[in-house]
């Protein structure tokens, strides 16, 4: 089933009435908002409800986590990426997202919207108007105030009596944190103490979980006694604080009091992270003073044991840590009081800038897929770091945004990358290596959006700057950008002159560096457009061999694509199909939606040439679905590539007839792209 729902992190306790009500509302209403204080369990309730509701939606259920998002301008891009729409198109993304959702039946959850209420209200209104099969579930501390919105207030768990849901949750979490605490819930007198703890905590789930974690260090009676006195809280300057919020904040303060001094220090410093992070980042950003780097992992484990930090071990990503918003807000207050906020934010930004540079160096190598997964996992942190550097160090922002060229260009974040690059180029220096790299990367995003005239201008400016720097690698990168910007509108002769063997030899540079390899790719495309298929295949084989030696997959897949086009041009349809299947295997590993769409169209042309019209029609339908996920209606690239697709369609229609073709096409178009 399509969708991206996160796994439930712990057992679910109580809420039977709320679950029934919420499931009913999701069947009857198109916009439902769960409201309530921080820590009351809105996200957990939403996840449990939509896990069941998703079964009734052909388009599945999609979870959009907005907690890490700080720039409202990136809201639409965040939603689009979460639901599987890459932002390659040039028209406004909200229009593209509306069009993409228009014919789908799906459920979208916008989790933690209170800092983006106005923006969410506007976007949700547009989406619901455009997509009649869409239902939206929102979690927020306040409602959106939208027409037709059904608001469900999530209240604390009932906490009165020996059989209350609050007591059941406290018991479950206590046994998980400290199995030896079972005795505390076995004796009637001590059970009454536990019930009193639940009552004092107003049945707020997060407060109960923190109290349960305290049983690792304290007896139940000691926990109850300590909750009777107010913990050492930072000054709260808000004019009015709801009693339940005050209860939660007091409990967090009590948990803070239980921490060792170095744990409190780490808690404060960790508050600069948005979303989740790994231990290496925590060590680099948070070490210093009384907390040496060698102790960070152990102290982090202590915070995890106290439920201040949550840890997940994701396949392919290793251990990842995060703090809930309410706990992070408390830590941020302490960080300000310590006077370290600016220092730690600088450390955070420069750590992720260095990570971006390392990813750039490692992209064309055997760790490419690992870097793809890691940058995807670190996306919220990369955003936060770039935002900080744009304000504090524009030159570093240029370098970081340019170093992420592969992420913007190859991993489906074209629009977001272009936005960051344009801002960095406006605010940073107008010369130097960082400027040249950022400008080149901007040109790549323009290519992907079909903004060819501006991409060509960027290529010319990159050429001038590379010549000034006397840098052969930058000259080759600029040549690639310029060549593709003239190739796509249909000038392969000019493209060959810019990126072909003679041009490459004139620039020099390393034959295994990105610039040289990209120029080989552009040359292969140009030669195919000119009908020089044997030469194109020779270039592609050389490119594939170089990529294989590097252990690289992304460019190697495009080399397979050129080999397939060349084989098709020579009438070798079976060989073309083998090459394009190899290409699709590599593109799926890297989530390259643009490459997958290209490959499916080419595979359809190959199998049509082999006489299988029905399979060709299905592949064209599936290709159409993938093109929609990148905001394109049909095959991108040079006109000759679109002609190949059209030729395949004509052959398939001739083989099976229009009615059978249309039926198979629709079947393919229904394939999942999640």
KOLMARNU-382408 format. One record per residue (C-alpha): residue number from 1; residue in one letter; x, y, z. Coordinates in steps of 0.5 Angstrom, whole numbers, plus 500, padded with zeros to 3 digits. Last residue first. Layout:
num  residu  c1  c2  c3
NUM  A  X  Y  Z
...
This chain:
num  residu  c1  c2  c3
674  X  511  511  493
673  X  511  511  485
672  X  505  506  485
671  X  502  503  479
670  X  496  506  476
669  X  499  509  470
668  X  501  502  468
667  X  493  500  468
666  X  491  506  464
665  X  497  505  459
664  X  494  498  458
663  X  487  500  457
662  X  489  505  452
661  X  493  501  448
660  X  488  495  448
659  X  483  501  445
658  X  488  504  440
657  X  490  497  437
656  X  495  492  439
655  X  501  492  434
654  X  500  499  431
653  X  499  502  438
652  X  505  499  440
651  X  509  502  434
650  X  506  509  435
649  X  508  509  442
648  X  515  507  441
647  X  516  512  436
646  X  513  518  441
645  X  518  516  446
644  X  524  516  441
643  X  521  523  439
642  X  521  525  446
641  X  529  523  446
640  X  530  527  439
639  X  527  533  442
638  X  533  533  447
637  X  531  532  455
636  X  525  531  458
635  X  520  526  457
634  X  512  527  458
633  X  508  531  463
632  X  513  534  467
631  X  512  536  475
630  X  517  531  477
629  X  512  526  480
628  X  508  527  474
627  X  513  524  470
626  X  513  518  474
625  X  506  517  473
624  X  507  518  465
623  X  513  513  466
622  X  508  508  469
621  X  503  509  463
620  X  509  508  458
619  X  511  502  461
618  X  504  499  461
617  X  503  501  453
616  X  510  498  452
615  X  508  491  455
614  X  502  491  451
613  X  505  493  445
612  X  511  487  445
611  X  513  487  438
610  X  521  487  440
609  X  521  495  438
608  X  515  496  443
607  X  520  493  448
606  X  525  498  446
605  X  521  504  446
604  X  517  502  453
603  X  524  501  456
602  X  526  509  453
601  X  520  511  457
600  X  521  507  463
599  X  528  510  463
598  X  527  517  463
597  X  521  517  468
596  X  526  513  473
595  X  532  518  471
594  X  527  524  473
593  X  525  520  480
592  X  532  519  482
591  X  531  515  488
590  X  538  513  489
589  X  537  505  489
588  X  531  506  484
587  X  536  510  479
586  X  541  504  479
585  X  536  499  477
584  X  533  503  472
583  X  540  504  468
582  X  541  496  468
581  X  534  495  465
580  X  536  501  460
579  X  542  497  458
578  X  538  490  457
577  X  532  493  453
576  X  537  497  449
575  X  541  490  447
574  X  534  487  446
573  X  532  493  441
572  X  538  493  437
571  X  536  497  431
570  X  542  501  431
569  X  538  507  434
568  X  536  503  439
567  X  543  501  441
566  X  545  508  441
565  X  539  510  446
564  X  541  504  450
563  X  548  505  451
562  X  546  513  453
561  X  542  510  458
560  X  547  505  461
559  X  552  511  461
558  X  546  515  465
557  X  546  509  470
556  X  554  510  471
555  X  552  517  473
554  X  548  515  479
553  X  552  509  481
552  X  559  510  483
551  X  564  505  485
550  X  570  509  482
549  X  572  504  477
548  X  565  502  475
547  X  564  510  474
546  X  570  510  469
545  X  568  504  466
544  X  561  507  465
543  X  564  513  462
542  X  568  509  457
541  X  562  505  455
540  X  558  511  454
539  X  563  515  449
538  X  564  508  445
537  X  556  508  445
536  X  556  515  442
535  X  561  514  437
534  X  557  507  435
533  X  551  511  435
532  X  553  517  431
531  X  545  519  429
530  X  547  527  431
529  X  542  526  437
528  X  546  520  439
527  X  552  524  439
526  X  550  530  443
525  X  547  525  448
524  X  554  521  449
523  X  558  528  449
522  X  553  530  455
521  X  555  524  458
520  X  563  525  457
519  X  562  532  459
518  X  559  530  466
517  X  565  525  467
516  X  570  530  465
515  X  567  535  470
514  X  566  530  476
513  X  573  528  476
512  X  576  521  474
511  X  579  524  467
510  X  583  529  472
509  X  583  536  468
508  X  585  538  461
507  X  581  544  458
506  X  583  543  451
505  X  583  535  452
504  X  576  536  454
503  X  574  541  448
502  X  577  536  443
501  X  573  530  446
500  X  567  533  446
499  X  564  538  451
498  X  563  545  448
497  X  564  543  440
496  X  559  537  442
495  X  554  542  445
494  X  554  546  439
493  X  553  540  434
492  X  547  538  439
491  X  543  544  438
490  X  536  542  440
489  X  533  545  445
488  X  536  540  450
487  X  543  541  447
486  X  544  548  448
485  X  543  548  456
484  X  547  541  456
483  X  553  544  453
482  X  553  550  457
481  X  552  546  464
480  X  558  541  461
479  X  563  546  459
478  X  562  550  466
477  X  564  543  469
476  X  570  542  465
475  X  572  549  466
474  X  571  548  474
473  X  575  542  473
472  X  581  546  469
471  X  581  551  474
470  X  585  558  472
469  X  581  562  477
468  X  580  567  471
467  X  578  562  466
466  X  573  558  471
465  X  570  565  473
464  X  569  566  465
463  X  566  559  464
462  X  562  560  470
461  X  559  566  467
460  X  557  563  460
459  X  554  557  464
458  X  550  561  468
457  X  547  565  462
456  X  546  558  459
455  X  542  556  465
454  X  538  562  464
453  X  536  561  457
452  X  535  554  459
451  X  530  554  465
450  X  527  547  464
449  X  527  546  471
448  X  532  541  471
447  X  537  546  467
446  X  535  551  472
445  X  537  547  478
444  X  544  545  474
443  X  545  553  473
442  X  545  554  480
441  X  550  549  482
440  X  555  552  477
439  X  553  559  480
438  X  555  556  487
437  X  561  553  485
436  X  564  559  482
435  X  562  563  488
434  X  565  558  492
433  X  571  558  488
432  X  572  566  488
431  X  568  572  485
430  X  561  575  487
429  X  562  575  495
428  X  555  573  498
427  X  548  576  499
426  X  545  575  492
425  X  549  568  491
424  X  547  565  497
423  X  540  567  496
422  X  540  564  489
421  X  543  558  492
420  X  538  557  497
419  X  532  558  492
418  X  535  554  487
417  X  536  548  492
416  X  529  548  494
415  X  527  548  487
414  X  531  542  485
413  X  530  538  491
412  X  529  531  487
411  X  536  527  489
410  X  540  528  483
409  X  540  536  482
408  X  539  539  489
407  X  543  533  493
406  X  548  533  488
405  X  550  540  488
404  X  550  540  495
403  X  557  543  495
402  X  554  549  492
401  X  550  550  498
400  X  555  549  503
399  X  560  554  499
398  X  555  559  498
397  X  553  559  505
396  X  560  559  508
395  X  561  566  504
394  X  554  568  507
393  X  557  568  514
392  X  552  570  519
391  X  545  571  516
390  X  546  566  510
389  X  550  561  515
388  X  544  560  520
387  X  539  559  514
386  X  544  554  511
385  X  545  550  518
384  X  537  550  519
383  X  536  547  512
382  X  542  542  513
381  X  539  540  519
380  X  532  538  516
379  X  535  534  511
378  X  540  530  515
377  X  536  523  513
376  X  536  525  506
375  X  544  527  506
374  X  545  520  510
373  X  541  516  505
372  X  545  519  499
371  X  551  519  502
370  X  551  512  503
369  X  548  511  496
368  X  555  514  494
367  X  559  511  498
366  X  563  507  493
365  X  565  514  489
364  X  562  520  486
363  X  559  523  492
362  X  565  522  497
361  X  568  529  495
360  X  561  533  495
359  X  559  529  501
358  X  565  531  505
357  X  563  538  503
356  X  556  537  506
355  X  559  535  512
354  X  563  541  513
353  X  557  545  512
352  X  553  541  517
351  X  559  542  522
350  X  559  549  521
349  X  552  550  522
348  X  552  546  528
347  X  558  550  531
346  X  555  557  529
345  X  549  555  533
344  X  553  553  539
343  X  556  559  539
342  X  550  564  538
341  X  546  560  544
340  X  552  560  549
339  X  549  565  554
338  X  548  560  559
337  X  541  563  560
336  X  540  562  552
335  X  542  555  553
334  X  537  554  558
333  X  531  557  554
332  X  533  552  548
331  X  533  546  553
330  X  526  548  555
329  X  524  549  548
328  X  527  542  546
327  X  523  539  551
326  X  517  541  549
325  X  519  540  541
324  X  520  532  543
323  X  528  531  543
322  X  531  527  537
321  X  536  521  537
320  X  538  517  531
319  X  542  510  531
318  X  544  507  525
317  X  542  510  518
316  X  541  504  513
315  X  536  501  517
314  X  533  506  523
313  X  535  505  530
312  X  531  510  534
311  X  533  514  540
310  X  529  519  544
309  X  532  524  548
308  X  529  527  555
307  X  526  520  556
306  X  531  519  562
305  X  535  513  559
304  X  536  517  553
303  X  539  523  557
302  X  544  518  560
301  X  545  515  553
300  X  547  522  551
299  X  552  523  557
298  X  555  517  555
297  X  556  519  548
296  X  558  526  550
295  X  564  523  554
294  X  570  523  549
293  X  568  530  546
292  X  569  533  553
291  X  563  536  557
290  X  566  541  562
289  X  568  546  557
288  X  566  543  550
287  X  563  538  546
286  X  556  540  544
285  X  557  541  536
284  X  562  536  534
283  X  559  530  539
282  X  552  531  538
281  X  554  531  530
280  X  557  524  531
279  X  552  522  536
278  X  547  522  530
277  X  541  527  529
276  X  534  528  529
275  X  529  534  527
274  X  532  541  529
273  X  538  541  533
272  X  540  547  537
271  X  536  544  543
270  X  542  539  543
269  X  546  545  547
268  X  541  545  553
267  X  540  538  554
266  X  548  537  553
265  X  549  542  559
264  X  543  539  563
263  X  547  532  562
262  X  553  535  564
261  X  550  538  571
260  X  547  531  572
259  X  540  530  571
258  X  534  530  576
257  X  533  537  576
256  X  532  537  569
255  X  527  532  570
254  X  523  536  575
253  X  524  542  570
252  X  520  537  565
251  X  515  536  570
250  X  514  543  572
249  X  513  545  564
248  X  508  539  564
247  X  504  542  569
246  X  505  549  567
245  X  502  547  560
244  X  496  544  564
243  X  495  550  568
242  X  495  554  561
241  X  500  560  562
240  X  499  567  561
239  X  503  573  560
238  X  509  569  558
237  X  515  571  561
236  X  517  564  564
235  X  524  565  568
234  X  528  558  567
233  X  525  553  572
232  X  528  550  578
231  X  523  545  580
230  X  516  546  584
229  X  515  542  590
228  X  510  536  590
227  X  513  533  584
226  X  519  531  588
225  X  515  528  594
224  X  511  523  588
223  X  518  521  585
222  X  521  520  592
221  X  515  515  593
220  X  516  512  587
219  X  523  510  588
218  X  528  514  585
217  X  534  513  580
216  X  531  509  574
215  X  524  511  577
214  X  525  518  574
213  X  524  515  567
212  X  516  513  569
211  X  516  521  571
210  X  518  523  564
209  X  513  518  561
208  X  508  521  565
207  X  509  528  564
206  X  509  526  556
205  X  502  523  557
204  X  499  529  561
203  X  494  525  566
202  X  494  532  570
201  X  501  530  573
200  X  499  531  580
199  X  493  526  578
198  X  498  521  575
197  X  503  522  581
196  X  497  521  586
195  X  495  514  582
194  X  502  512  583
193  X  502  513  591
192  X  495  509  591
191  X  499  504  588
190  X  504  504  593
189  X  498  503  598
188  X  495  497  594
187  X  501  493  593
186  X  503  491  586
185  X  504  497  582
184  X  511  499  586
183  X  513  492  586
182  X  514  492  578
181  X  519  498  579
180  X  525  493  578
179  X  523  493  571
178  X  526  500  570
177  X  524  504  564
176  X  520  499  560
175  X  516  497  567
174  X  516  505  568
173  X  513  506  561
172  X  507  501  562
171  X  506  503  569
170  X  505  510  568
169  X  501  509  562
168  X  496  504  566
167  X  496  510  571
166  X  494  515  566
165  X  489  510  563
164  X  485  510  570
163  X  484  503  573
162  X  486  505  580
161  X  482  511  580
160  X  482  518  577
159  X  487  520  572
158  X  483  520  565
157  X  489  521  560
156  X  490  529  558
155  X  485  532  553
154  X  486  532  545
153  X  481  537  543
152  X  478  535  536
151  X  477  540  531
150  X  473  539  524
149  X  475  545  519
148  X  469  546  514
147  X  472  553  513
146  X  479  554  516
145  X  481  557  523
144  X  487  553  523
143  X  486  550  530
142  X  491  551  536
141  X  497  547  539
140  X  497  543  532
139  X  496  536  529
138  X  493  536  522
137  X  489  531  519
136  X  488  532  511
135  X  483  528  507
134  X  484  529  499
133  X  479  525  494
132  X  476  532  492
131  X  483  535  490
130  X  483  542  488
129  X  479  545  493
128  X  482  541  499
127  X  489  543  496
126  X  488  550  496
125  X  485  550  503
124  X  491  546  506
123  X  496  551  503
122  X  493  557  506
121  X  491  554  513
120  X  498  551  513
119  X  501  558  512
118  X  497  561  517
117  X  498  556  522
116  X  506  555  521
115  X  508  555  528
114  X  503  551  531
113  X  503  546  525
112  X  506  540  529
111  X  504  534  524
110  X  501  535  517
109  X  497  528  516
108  X  495  527  509
107  X  490  522  507
106  X  489  520  500
105  X  484  519  494
104  X  488  522  488
103  X  485  525  482
102  X  487  532  484
101  X  493  531  488
100  X  498  532  482
99  X  495  538  480
98  X  494  541  487
97  X  502  540  488
96  X  504  543  481
95  X  500  549  483
94  X  503  550  490
93  X  510  549  486
92  X  509  555  482
91  X  511  553  475
90  X  518  551  473
89  X  518  544  475
88  X  523  540  478
87  X  520  539  485
86  X  519  532  487
85  X  512  529  488
84  X  513  523  493
83  X  508  525  499
82  X  513  527  503
81  X  517  531  498
80  X  511  535  496
79  X  509  537  503
78  X  516  539  505
77  X  516  543  498
76  X  510  547  500
75  X  512  549  507
74  X  519  551  504
73  X  517  559  505
72  X  515  558  512
71  X  522  557  514
70  X  523  554  521
69  X  521  546  519
68  X  523  541  524
67  X  516  540  527
66  X  513  540  520
65  X  513  532  520
64  X  509  530  513
63  X  506  523  514
62  X  502  520  508
61  X  497  515  508
60  X  495  511  502
59  X  493  513  495
58  X  487  508  495
57  X  485  510  501
56  X  481  505  506
55  X  487  502  508
54  X  490  508  510
53  X  484  509  516
52  X  487  504  520
51  X  494  507  520
50  X  491  514  520
49  X  488  513  527
48  X  494  510  531
47  X  499  516  528
46  X  494  521  530
45  X  493  519  537
44  X  501  519  537
43  X  501  525  534
42  X  496  529  539
41  X  499  525  545
40  X  498  531  551
39  X  506  533  550
38  X  504  540  548
37  X  497  542  550
36  X  491  540  545
35  X  489  540  538
34  X  487  535  533
33  X  485  538  527
32  X  480  535  522
31  X  479  537  514
30  X  476  532  509
29  X  470  530  514
28  X  466  524  514
27  X  470  518  514
26  X  476  522  518
25  X  471  524  523
24  X  469  517  524
23  X  476  515  525
22  X  477  521  530
21  X  471  519  534
20  X  473  512  535
19  X  480  513  537
18  X  478  519  542
17  X  473  513  545
16  X  479  508  545
15  X  484  513  548
14  X  488  508  552
13  X  495  506  552
12  X  499  505  545
11  X  505  501  546
10  X  512  505  544
9  X  515  508  538
8  X  510  507  533
7  X  513  506  526
6  X  513  512  521
5  X  507  513  516
4  X  510  513  509
3  X  505  511  504
2  X  503  507  498
1  X  500  500  500
